[in-house]
């Protein structure tokens, strides 16, 4: 296990950084990722990071995944978020019926977007299911080839219950052509994610478009698909936030250097800027070190034992949430020291600030572990 914590720039090429950042402003204007950003994603198969290799996916190991995703989010928040959410949906390939999965993933531009909310119903029919519903916040919906969504299962208009006596909810995968995208993303940050809403009305799908996320339902062998979905989601979202925050801190260094030339700044104020930035970098290094160690240990466990003990999974949850929450607090300490440049909507540092304060609203990482 590595003792050092490399900067995110270690895991992405300079050419890709430049391409993604140079088109970020135009992507915000478009309200979706720029074609040149997508070209990088398709070339590197980032939407296929978690897709099983038997379906032309990369089936990347978790320690490599979180470091790469942090690097992409450090490059640009919207690009990182879309890659994380859409590649995360590609993980479902380990649970989808093989014949369906082969048809879906045999596409160089495949992209799965969707929602984890229970926004619709699936009525059992003789041939499969009748789908109706609407869902919010499907990041990457405009680039998607397929859409996933959770549905409450019904039979003869009555709820179907699970083994615990609660409403049975199952995920489905739909062709993009059968889904209507609705404009809904009107928030200050993550503007280029195009995280719009979608709806489905009166769609009949065969039973093999439903799948189940459970160790007993895995269709593809591999440690990746036996890893806990909750901790996988927490870890990948946490590195999106840390990547954006490191970008913000890097930009702060340039802003602070410029402020050093301000004639009204006292020596004491200059030292305050220097010390505050140094503390921010140290805190982020410590947070990331603890996080990556927890993720690496959990992955070593599943590779060796085919299961991750609860204590090691909890460590991933604890460090993921601590990383996300504390990183946001670090930015909130730095922001007032940056001057009006950080409040200018067309500045790179403002985009990072907006992205961070939008991404950090995700409910999965809002509260510390155990609350």
DARARA-V69880 format. One record per backbone hydrogen bond with DSSP energy under -1.0 kcal/mol. NH is the residue of the N-H (numbers start at 1). CO is the residue of the C=O. Records with the same first field share a line. If there is no record, write none. Layout:
NH=CO ; CO
This chain:
10=7
11=8
12=9
17=13
18=14
19=15
20=16
21=17
22=18
24=21
27=23
28=24
29=25
30=26
31=27
32=27
38=34
39=35
40=36
41=37
42=38
43=39
44=40
46=41
49=46
55=52
56=53
57=52
58=48
59=51
60=49
65=61
66=62
67=63
68=64
69=65
70=66
71=67
72=68
73=69
74=70
75=71
76=72
80=76
81=77
82=78
83=79
84=80
85=81
86=82
87=83
88=84
89=85
90=86
92=89
93=90
94=91
95=92
96=92
101=97
102=98
103=99
104=100
105=101
106=102
107=105
110=107
113=146
115=148
119=117
121=132
122=152
123=130
124=154
125=128
129=205
130=123
131=203
132=121
133=200
134=119
135=198
138=196
139=137
140=193
141=138
143=140
145=111
146=111
147=174
148=113
149=172
151=170
152=120
153=168
154=122
155=158
158=155
160=153
162=166
165=162
168=160
170=151
172=149
173=209
174=147
176=145
178=175
179=176
180=199
182=197
186=184
193=190
196=194
197=182
198=135
199=180
200=133
203=131
205=129
209=206
210=207
211=171
214=212
217=214
219=94
220=94
225=222
226=223
232=228
233=229
234=230
235=231
236=232
237=233
238=234
239=235
241=237
242=238
243=239
244=240
245=241
246=242
247=243
248=244
249=245
250=246
251=247
252=248
253=249
255=251
256=252
257=253
258=254
259=255
260=256
261=258
262=259
265=262
270=266
271=267
272=268
273=269
274=270
275=271
276=272
277=273
278=274
279=275
280=276
281=277
282=278
283=279
284=280
285=281
286=282
287=283
288=284
289=285
290=286
291=287
292=288
293=289
294=290
295=291
296=292
297=293
298=294
299=295
300=296
301=297
302=298
303=299
304=300
305=301
306=302
313=309
314=310
315=311
316=312
317=313
318=314
319=315
320=316
321=317
322=318
323=319
324=320
325=321
326=322
327=323
328=324
329=325
330=326
331=327
332=328
333=329
334=330
335=331
337=334
338=335
342=339
343=340
347=344
351=347
352=348
353=349
354=350
355=351
356=352
357=353
359=355
360=356
361=358
362=359
365=362
371=368
